[in-house]
Every structure is written in structure tokens, then in C-alpha cells.
């Protein structure tokens, strides 16, 4: 019988290629966020386009939110650690992500929507990840799914790691979302001080770790809170080992690169400039619809 520990066994860990601090930017209606994965890293971390970290305990910081704006050609994954995010789109659909919940949206050929944060018990904290779509899927119908915290699969390792599997598979536990082409792995891992966690990752996949509580150590390299560790991917490495030097919480994200051209203009991500011009024209002409919920 295969044990959960055997599912997660790693023979040789990846190492930290470099640490990234991100940059604070203003987005939406003047909302301050930490853009951890920025444009210059898109090729290195293909298929991921962006990771924003946001959070505050001040009531006025996010009240203006993100009024109606368009997207085309990629997926957005919004994960709320604390607080709520209310979603509305141009087709009249509405959803609410609450503490610990996720919204997975496929923009496809085009959607215009708004995202309005709301604090919970005085706190607001979360992440938004942009995941690229392969060329063949960029003009597919828009779609979204709201995933409450209770529906996110989770497990605890013998070493005390508490893991939530948002996407992909970890230690034999399938996550809430699977994608055939980009094969994303998205884990939220809470590690007590001194505990370790191992996760197999295919050598072909790009991967990174973002620590947002405490400090983690990857093959001797300390990764403090607020830093992203880009993981090197030598062919002999079959995964990553992470140890907590203090109580830590982090995201581990990995995916299969698309290896396709990236043409971006703000919220439009396509393969050519001609497709970007068409996206702008379609939006101005009112040809962006709304998303539909999952069946």
C-alpha cells in the first residue's frame, strides 16, 4: 500500500535560482498591491503571467476596489486568505468569494467584470494569479467557478504540514481545479517551525514559492516573508524540499510552459500584436460579454 509520505517523496530538490521582492503598484481605482510576478518574468515563469499580493487592516485601503474592466486570453485565480471579493460581470452574473475561497475565471475571448473587496473582521488579504491560455483556447467561451474554502481539498502530513490543494495534485490528493495543457500546481502550505514538506515537480515545469508568513528554507537558502523564490529546474531534480525556520505559510506554484509568443496590452494577453489590436477594437465595440458559471 502506498502511503501519503511516499506520494511526496523527492530524491533531489530544486534550489533557489533567485529571490524576488516584487514592486508596489496602483491598480483598479487607486488600490495599492505588491506585484510579485511582473512582466519581465513572464517568459521565465511561463505559463504564469502575474502574481499580485494584496492585504491591509485599514478599512479604507481597498474600498474603491477594481471597477469594471476587461480581460481576454488568460485565466485569473483569485484566492482570499481573509475578507471577501464580490464579482460582477457584464452578463449580470455575480459571485462572492469569502475567507479561504477561490474564484477561477477563464476570460477566453473576452469578459468585462468588476471585483470589489470587502474586509472580514477588519482584515483583507489575498492573491491574484494570472495563468496563460494556450493559443488554441484564447478565444474559447468565458467561464468561472467560485470555490468555497470547504470545497478545497486539504491534508496534513506526518510532519505537521497543513496543505490546501487549489490546483493540480499533491501527495495523492487531487485539487479543486485541473488543467490539461498548463498542468498548474497551486498549493497553500502552512508549516510549523522545524517541519518540512516535499513536493514532486516535473523537471519540465517552471515553479516558484511565495512566502507570506514567517520564513522558509529551500536547500539552505532562506526565503523570508514577502519574497518569491524562483526555483531552478535542472533535469536531475524531481521536486522541492521546503523547511520552516519559523512558523511559515507559503504558496507553491508550478506549471507546464506553453512556449508560445506572448503579446500583452494591459488586460489582454494574446500571441500577436494583430490579436491585441483586435481585442482592443472588440472591447470598444462592446463585443465582450460576461462569464458563465461552471456547470
C-alpha positions in Angstrom: 0.0 0.0 0.0 1.4 3.4 -1.0 1.4 5.9 1.9 0.9 9.6 1.6 4.6 10.2 2.5 5.6 8.0 -0.4 3.5 10.1 -2.8 5.5 13.1 -1.8 9.0 11.7 -1.7 11.7 13.8 -3.5 15.1 12.3 -4.4 16.8 15.6 -5.4 15.4 19.0 -4.6 15.4 22.1 -6.8 17.4 25.0 -5.4 16.6 28.7 -5.3 17.7 30.4 -8.5 16.9 33.9 -7.1 14.7 35.8 -4.7 12.3 38.5 -5.9 10.7 41.2 -3.8 8.1 42.4 -6.2 7.1 46.1 -6.6 4.2 48.1 -5.2 1.9 49.4 -7.9 -1.5 51.1 -8.0 -4.3 49.2 -9.7 -8.1 49.4 -10.1 -9.4 52.6 -8.5 -6.1 53.5 -6.8 -5.6 50.2 -4.9 -2.1 49.5 -3.7 -0.8 46.0 -4.3 2.5 44.2 -4.4 3.1 42.8 -7.9 5.4 39.9 -7.1 5.5 38.3 -10.6 5.9 41.1 -13.1 6.1 41.3 -16.9 9.9 40.7 -17.2 9.4 37.3 -15.5 6.6 36.1 -17.8 9.0 34.2 -20.1 11.0 32.7 -17.2 7.9 31.6 -15.3 5.7 30.6 -18.3 2.7 29.8 -18.2 2.3 32.3 -15.3 1.8 36.0 -16.2 1.4 37.8 -12.9 1.0 37.3 -9.2 -0.4 40.1 -7.1 -0.4 40.0 -3.3 -2.8 42.4 -1.5 -3.7 43.0 2.1 -4.5 45.6 4.7 -6.1 46.0 8.1 -7.2 49.6 7.2 -10.9 49.9 6.2 -10.3 52.5 3.5 -7.4 50.9 1.7 -9.5 48.7 -0.7 -12.9 50.4 -0.6 -12.6 51.7 -4.2 -11.8 48.2 -5.5 -11.5 47.2 -9.1 -14.4 48.8 -11.1 -15.5 47.2 -14.4 -12.5 46.2 -16.6 -11.9 43.8 -19.5 -9.8 40.6 -19.9 -9.0 38.4 -22.8 -6.7 35.4 -23.5 -5.9 34.0 -20.0 -7.2 32.8 -16.6 -7.4 34.7 -13.3 -7.2 32.8 -10.0 -8.3 35.0 -7.0 -7.6 33.4 -3.6 -8.9 35.2 -0.5 -7.0 34.4 2.8 -9.1 37.0 4.7 -12.0 39.1 3.6 -14.4 38.8 0.7 -14.3 39.7 -3.0 -17.6 40.4 -4.8 -17.5 39.7 -8.6 -20.0 41.1 -11.1 -19.8 40.8 -14.9 -21.4 42.4 -17.9 -23.8 39.5 -18.4 -25.4 40.0 -14.9 -23.6 37.1 -13.1 -22.5 37.7 -9.6 -20.4 35.8 -7.1 -18.9 36.3 -3.7 -15.6 34.7 -2.5 -15.3 34.6 1.2 -12.5 33.7 3.7 -10.3 31.0 2.3 -12.3 30.8 -1.0 -11.1 30.9 -4.6 -12.6 32.2 -7.8 -11.2 30.6 -11.0 -12.1 32.6 -14.1 -11.3 31.8 -17.7 -11.5 35.1 -19.6 -11.3 33.4 -23.0 -12.5 35.6 -25.9 -13.5 38.4 -23.6 -15.2 39.4 -20.4 -15.8 42.7 -18.6 -16.2 42.4 -14.9 -15.7 44.2 -11.6 -14.1 43.0 -8.4 -14.9 44.7 -5.1 -13.0 43.7 -2.0 -14.7 43.7 1.4 -13.0 43.2 4.8 -13.8 40.4 7.2 -13.2 41.2 10.9 -11.1 44.2 9.9 -8.8 42.1 7.6 -8.3 41.9 3.9 -5.6 39.6 2.4 -5.3 37.6 -0.8 -3.7 36.9 -4.1 -4.5 37.0 -7.8 -2.6 34.8 -10.2 -2.8 35.1 -14.0 -2.4 31.9 -15.8 -1.9 32.0 -19.6 -4.1 30.1 -22.0 -2.7 28.1 -25.0 -3.3 29.8 -28.4 -6.0 27.2 -29.2 -8.0 28.2 -26.2 -7.6 32.0 -26.1 -10.9 32.6 -27.9 -12.9 30.0 -26.1 -16.1 30.9 -24.2 -15.6 32.7 -20.9 -16.2 30.6 -17.7 -15.9 30.9 -14.0 -16.2 28.9 -10.8 -16.4 30.1 -7.2 -14.8 27.5 -4.8 -15.7 27.9 -1.1 -13.0 27.1 1.4 -14.8 23.9 2.4 -14.6 22.6 -1.1 -10.8 22.9 -1.4 -9.1 19.5 -0.8 -6.6 19.5 2.1 -4.4 17.2 4.0 -1.9 17.1 6.9 1.5 15.4 6.5 3.0 13.3 9.4 5.5 16.2 9.8 2.6 18.6 10.5 2.4 20.5 7.2 -1.2 21.6 6.5 -1.7 21.7 2.7 -4.6 23.1 0.7 -4.7 21.8 -2.9 -6.2 24.5 -5.1 -5.0 23.0 -8.4 -3.0 20.0 -9.5 -2.2 17.0 -7.3 -0.2 16.7 -4.1 0.5 13.5 -2.1 -2.2 11.7 -4.0 -4.8 14.4 -3.3 -6.4 16.0 -6.4 -7.0 19.7 -6.2 -10.2 21.7 -6.9 -9.1 22.6 -10.4 -7.2 20.6 -13.1 -5.9 21.9 -16.5 -4.7 19.6 -19.2 -2.3 21.8 -21.1 -0.7 24.1 -18.4 -1.0 21.5 -15.6 -0.9 24.1 -12.8 0.0 23.1 -9.3 -1.2 25.6 -6.7 -0.7 24.8 -3.0 -1.2 26.8 0.2 1.2 25.3 2.7 1.3 26.0 6.5 4.5 24.7 8.1 5.2 24.7 11.9 8.7 25.7 12.9 11.2 22.9 12.1 8.8 21.0 9.9 9.5 20.2 6.2 7.4 19.4 3.1 8.4 17.7 -0.1 6.6 18.0 -3.4 7.4 16.3 -6.7 7.5 18.6 -9.7 8.2 17.5 -13.3 11.6 18.8 -14.5 9.9 20.5 -17.4 7.7 22.7 -15.2 8.5 26.2 -14.1 8.0 26.7 -10.3 8.2 29.3 -7.6 7.4 29.7 -3.9 6.0 32.8 -2.3 6.3 33.1 1.5 3.7 35.3 3.2 4.2 34.2 6.8 7.4 33.5 8.7 10.5 32.2 6.9 11.1 29.1 4.8 14.4 27.4 3.8 14.9 25.7 0.4 18.2 23.7 0.2 20.0 26.1 2.6 18.6 29.3 1.1 16.4 31.3 3.5 13.2 32.8 1.9 11.7 35.5 4.2 8.1 36.7 4.2 7.2 38.9 1.2 9.7 37.2 -1.1 9.2 34.9 -4.1 11.8 32.2 -4.7 12.2 31.2 -8.3 13.2 27.6 -8.4 15.9 26.4 -10.8 14.8 23.4 -12.8 17.8 21.2 -13.6 16.8 17.9 -15.2 18.1 15.8 -12.3 15.8 17.5 -9.8 12.4 15.8 -9.3 10.8 18.2 -6.9 11.4 20.6 -4.0 12.0 20.2 -0.2 10.9 23.1 2.0 11.7 23.6 5.7 10.3 26.2 8.1 12.8 28.0 10.2 9.8 29.6 12.0 6.1 29.0 11.7 5.6 29.7 8.0 2.9 29.9 5.4 3.6 29.9 1.7 2.3 29.3 -1.8 4.0 26.7 -4.1 3.0 27.2 -7.7 4.3 25.3 -10.8 3.1 24.7 -14.3 4.0 23.3 -17.8 5.3 26.1 -20.0 3.4 26.9 -23.2 6.5 28.0 -25.1 4.3 30.4 -27.3 4.7 34.1 -28.1 3.3 36.5 -25.5 1.8 39.7 -26.7 0.3 41.8 -23.9 -1.5 45.1 -23.7 -2.8 45.6 -20.1 -5.6 43.1 -19.5 -5.3 41.5 -23.0 -2.8 38.7 -23.4 -2.6 37.1 -26.9 0.1 35.7 -29.2 0.5 38.5 -31.8 0.1 42.3 -31.9 -2.6 41.9 -34.5 -4.7 39.9 -32.0 -4.1 42.7 -29.4 -5.4 45.3 -31.8 -8.5 43.1 -32.5 -9.0 42.7 -28.7 -9.0 46.5 -28.2 -11.4 47.0 -31.1 -13.7 44.3 -29.9 -13.9 45.8 -26.4 -14.5 49.3 -27.7 -17.3 47.9 -29.9 -19.0 46.3 -27.0 -18.3 42.7 -28.1 -17.1 41.5 -24.7 -19.8 39.5 -22.9 -20.0 38.1 -19.4 -18.8 34.8 -18.0 -21.0 31.8 -17.3 -20.7 29.7 -14.1 -19.4 26.2 -14.1 -22.0 23.5 -14.9 
